[in-house]
């Protein structure tokens, strides 16, 4: 049994199982080694249309009821079932009064996160076995994402961020770039996995061999992700080479404090007022593996959004994240 990656929201929650690799943290590939010299992903995306969203005052906002996912949403968020009922994040959670969502490049990871499908208001957070972790009316909870967890105790905090990033690459037809590293430094490439390569693990030694039939299906992709989740963690995210400056923060970045346990939160959206004051929506997974959820800051002046004008970002379930803990995918 390996050490838990993120502490439980409930003291009695079961530990993570399913791996014999000593130490859960791994070096997330973030693709830099496999694509050194390539332009950043978002600068290589097609089109120049900007994705924007107008600010709306909280008192003018009305609850957004779930509706059938559109054909475009089913393609963009490929895990959704055809009968999924969703609320897009930007429609469900308006910018605070006096704030406007920042402009994002269409097709970017941040623009994709802005439309993240959410479940109905008041939905509780459930763990992978179906038990309740947080009630739907918990003051620290803003919304729950319509995202499957899987049947094993794998998709925890860092894994949830990996999952969302990989799903974005999948839906944006950049599947050849899906690759993450194990703790040993060995690259786990989705294209190679789809061709039939499988990892042979002996302690910290990893070799790959063509031992399975080629399969590029969604089911195979989920199996690949579970393999990555087994050996990924906050230390791998913390090791990301891209450390954006505080003023350069954008949706898709993440704050991470590596360790066993460690924790990480994802910047889902960003808004600013006329004076340049910024606020962010933050999301997280946790232990045990559970629904990815949008956090609420508890600051009544900005609703669930988190103010960013302090030397650290304080979230409900972890110690403050200093700005030095900010990381970005390449």
C-alpha positions in Angstrom: 0.0 0.0 0.0 1.3 3.4 -0.9 1.0 6.6 1.2 -2.1 8.7 0.6 -1.5 11.6 -1.8 -4.1 14.0 -0.3 -5.5 13.7 3.2 -9.2 12.7 3.6 -11.9 15.2 4.1 -13.3 12.7 6.6 -10.9 11.2 9.2 -12.3 7.7 8.6 -11.9 7.6 4.8 -10.1 4.5 3.5 -6.5 4.8 2.2 -5.7 4.7 -1.4 -5.1 1.2 -2.8 -4.3 -0.4 -6.1 -0.5 0.1 -6.4 2.6 -1.4 -4.9 5.0 1.3 -6.1 6.6 2.7 -3.0 5.7 6.4 -2.7 2.8 7.7 -4.8 4.3 11.0 -6.1 5.6 10.9 -9.7 7.1 13.4 -12.0 4.3 14.5 -14.3 5.3 14.7 -17.8 3.6 17.9 -18.8 5.0 17.0 -22.2 8.1 19.2 -21.9 10.7 16.5 -22.4 8.8 14.9 -25.3 8.2 18.1 -27.2 11.3 20.2 -26.3 11.6 23.0 -28.7 8.0 23.0 -29.6 5.9 26.2 -29.2 3.6 26.3 -26.2 0.4 24.3 -26.7 -1.9 27.3 -26.6 0.1 29.3 -29.1 -0.2 26.4 -31.6 -4.0 26.2 -31.4 -6.0 27.1 -34.5 -7.9 30.3 -34.8 -7.7 33.7 -33.1 -11.2 34.1 -31.9 -11.3 35.2 -28.3 -13.5 33.5 -25.7 -15.1 36.1 -23.4 -17.9 36.2 -20.9 -19.5 39.3 -19.5 -19.7 39.9 -15.8 -23.0 39.6 -14.0 -23.9 40.9 -10.6 -24.7 38.2 -8.0 -28.1 39.8 -7.1 -29.1 39.6 -10.8 -28.2 36.0 -11.2 -30.8 33.3 -11.0 -30.1 29.6 -10.4 -29.2 27.9 -13.6 -31.0 24.6 -14.0 -29.3 21.6 -15.7 -30.2 21.1 -19.4 -29.3 18.5 -22.0 -25.7 18.7 -23.1 -25.4 20.1 -26.6 -23.7 18.2 -29.5 -20.8 20.6 -29.2 -20.5 19.9 -25.4 -20.6 16.2 -26.0 -17.7 16.5 -28.3 -15.7 18.9 -26.1 -16.2 17.0 -22.9 -16.0 13.5 -24.3 -16.8 11.6 -21.1 -20.3 12.9 -20.9 -23.1 10.5 -21.6 -25.6 11.4 -24.4 -28.3 12.0 -21.8 -26.2 14.1 -19.5 -27.8 17.1 -17.9 -25.3 19.9 -17.3 -24.7 23.5 -16.3 -21.7 25.2 -18.0 -19.4 26.7 -15.3 -19.5 30.2 -16.7 -23.3 30.2 -16.8 -23.7 28.7 -13.4 -21.2 30.9 -11.6 -21.3 34.6 -12.7 -18.4 37.0 -12.1 -18.8 39.1 -9.0 -20.5 42.5 -9.2 -18.0 44.9 -10.8 -15.8 42.2 -12.3 -15.5 40.8 -15.8 -14.1 37.5 -16.8 -10.7 37.8 -18.5 -10.3 37.3 -22.2 -9.1 33.8 -23.2 -8.0 32.4 -26.5 -10.6 30.2 -28.1 -9.6 26.5 -27.8 -7.2 27.1 -25.0 -7.2 24.9 -21.8 -8.6 27.9 -19.9 -11.4 28.4 -22.3 -12.2 24.7 -22.1 -12.3 24.9 -18.3 -14.6 27.9 -18.4 -17.3 25.7 -20.0 -16.7 22.8 -17.6 -20.1 20.9 -17.2 -21.5 21.0 -13.6 -24.2 19.0 -11.9 -27.3 20.5 -10.4 -27.0 23.1 -7.6 -26.9 21.5 -4.2 -25.3 18.2 -5.5 -23.1 16.6 -2.8 -19.6 15.4 -3.3 -19.4 11.6 -3.4 -16.4 9.4 -3.2 -15.6 6.6 -5.6 -17.8 4.1 -3.7 -20.8 6.4 -3.7 -20.7 7.6 -0.2 -21.1 11.3 0.7 -18.0 13.3 1.4 -19.5 16.8 1.5 -23.2 17.7 1.6 -24.5 19.8 -1.2 -25.1 22.7 1.1 -21.6 22.8 2.6 -20.5 26.4 2.7 -17.1 25.5 1.3 -18.6 24.0 -1.8 -19.7 26.0 -4.8 -20.5 23.2 -7.4 -19.7 19.7 -8.4 -18.4 18.8 -11.9 -20.2 16.3 -14.1 -17.1 14.2 -14.3 -16.8 10.4 -13.6 -14.4 9.3 -10.9 -13.9 5.6 -11.9 -14.4 2.6 -9.7 -11.0 2.7 -7.9 -9.5 5.0 -5.4 -7.2 6.6 -8.0 -8.6 10.0 -9.2 -7.6 12.2 -6.3 -6.2 15.7 -6.2 -3.3 15.7 -8.7 -4.9 13.0 -10.7 -8.0 15.2 -11.3 -5.9 17.9 -12.8 -4.1 15.4 -15.0 -7.4 14.0 -16.0 -8.8 17.4 -17.1 -5.6 18.4 -18.9 -5.6 15.1 -20.8 -9.3 15.3 -21.6 -8.6 18.8 -23.1 -5.8 17.4 -25.3 -8.1 14.5 -26.3 -11.0 16.7 -27.3 -8.9 19.4 -29.1 -7.4 16.7 -31.3 -3.9 16.9 -29.8 -3.9 13.3 -28.7 -0.3 12.7 -29.9 0.8 15.1 -27.1 -0.8 13.2 -24.2 2.2 11.9 -22.2 3.1 12.0 -18.5 6.0 10.7 -16.5 6.3 8.1 -13.8 8.4 8.8 -10.6 11.3 6.9 -12.3 11.3 9.5 -15.0 10.0 7.1 -17.7 7.5 8.6 -20.1 4.1 7.1 -20.3 2.9 8.1 -23.8 -0.7 7.7 -24.8 0.1 7.2 -28.5 2.5 4.3 -27.6 0.0 2.9 -25.2 -2.6 3.0 -27.9 -0.2 1.1 -30.2 0.0 -1.7 -27.6 3.0 -0.8 -25.4 2.6 -1.7 -21.8 4.7 -0.9 -18.7 6.6 -3.6 -16.9 7.4 -2.3 -13.5 10.0 -3.7 -11.1 10.5 -1.5 -8.1 11.6 1.9 -9.5 12.6 0.4 -12.9 10.2 0.7 -15.8 10.4 -0.9 -19.2 7.9 -0.8 -22.0 7.1 -3.7 -24.4 4.6 -4.1 -27.2 2.4 -6.7 -25.5 -1.2 -5.7 -26.3 -3.3 -5.2 -29.3 -3.5 -1.7 -30.7 -6.5 0.1 -29.2 -7.2 3.9 -29.4 -10.7 3.8 -28.0 -12.0 5.8 -25.1 -12.0 2.7 -22.9 -8.3 2.2 -23.6 -7.7 5.9 -22.9 -9.3 5.6 -19.5 -7.1 2.6 -18.7 -4.1 4.6 -19.7 -5.1 7.4 -17.4 -5.6 5.0 -14.5 -2.1 3.8 -15.0 -0.8 7.3 -14.8 -3.0 8.1 -11.8 -1.4 5.1 -10.0 2.0 6.7 -10.1 1.2 10.4 -10.2 1.0 12.9 -7.4 1.5 16.4 -6.1 5.3 16.1 -6.2 5.2 15.6 -9.9 3.0 18.6 -10.4 5.3 20.6 -8.2 8.2 19.6 -10.4 6.7 21.3 -13.5 9.3 23.6 -15.1 6.9 26.4 -15.9 6.5 28.7 -12.9 4.4 31.6 -14.1 4.7 35.0 -12.5 1.9 36.2 -10.2 0.7 38.8 -12.7 0.7 36.2 -15.5 -1.8 33.9 -13.7 -4.4 32.4 -16.1 -7.1 29.7 -16.0 -5.5 26.3 -16.4 -2.7 27.1 -14.0 -2.5 25.3 -10.6 -1.2 25.9 -7.1 0.6 22.8 -5.7 2.3 21.9 -2.4 4.0 18.6 -3.0 4.3 15.9 -0.4 2.8 12.8 1.1 0.3 14.0 1.7 0.3 17.1 -0.5 -2.4 19.0 -2.2 -3.2 21.0 -5.4 -6.0 23.2 -6.7 -6.7 24.2 -10.3 -7.5 27.7 -11.5 -10.8 27.2 -13.4 -11.5 30.9 -14.2 -10.3 34.4 -13.6 -12.1 37.8 -13.4 -10.9 41.3 -12.8 -12.4 44.7 -11.9 -11.7 48.1 -13.4 -8.9 48.7 -10.9 -7.1 45.4 -11.8 -8.1 43.5 -8.7 -8.4 39.8 -9.6 -10.4 36.9 -8.3 -10.3 33.2 -9.3 -12.5 30.2 -9.3 -10.6 27.2 -7.9 -11.4 23.5 -8.2 -10.0 20.3 -6.6 -10.2 16.6 -6.2 -9.3 15.1 -2.9 -8.8 11.8 -1.0 -10.5 9.4 -1.2 -11.0 9.6 -4.9 -14.1 11.8 -5.3 -16.1 14.2 -7.5 -14.0 17.1 -8.7 -15.6 20.2 -7.2 -15.5 24.0 -7.4 -14.6 25.5 -4.0 -16.2 28.5 -2.4 -14.0 31.1 -0.7 -16.6 32.2 1.9 -15.9 35.8 1.0 -19.4 37.3 0.7 -18.2 40.3 -1.3 -17.1 38.1 -4.2 -19.2 34.9 -3.7 -17.4 31.7 -4.4 -14.5 33.4 -6.1 -11.1 33.7 -4.3 -9.4 37.1 -3.9 -5.8 37.1 -5.2 -4.4 40.2 -3.5 -2.6 38.5 -0.7 0.8 36.9 -0.5 -0.9 33.4 -0.5 -4.1 31.9 -1.6 -6.1 30.4 1.2 -8.5 27.5 0.5 -10.9 25.7 2.8 -9.1 22.3 3.1 -5.4 23.1 3.0 -2.8 25.5 4.3 -2.3 28.6 2.2 -0.7 28.3 -1.2 2.1 30.9 -1.6 2.6 32.3 -5.1 5.8 30.4 -5.4 3.6 27.3 -5.6 2.0 28.4 -8.9 2.7 26.1 -11.8 1.5 25.8 -15.5 1.3 23.0 -18.1 3.6 23.7 -21.1 
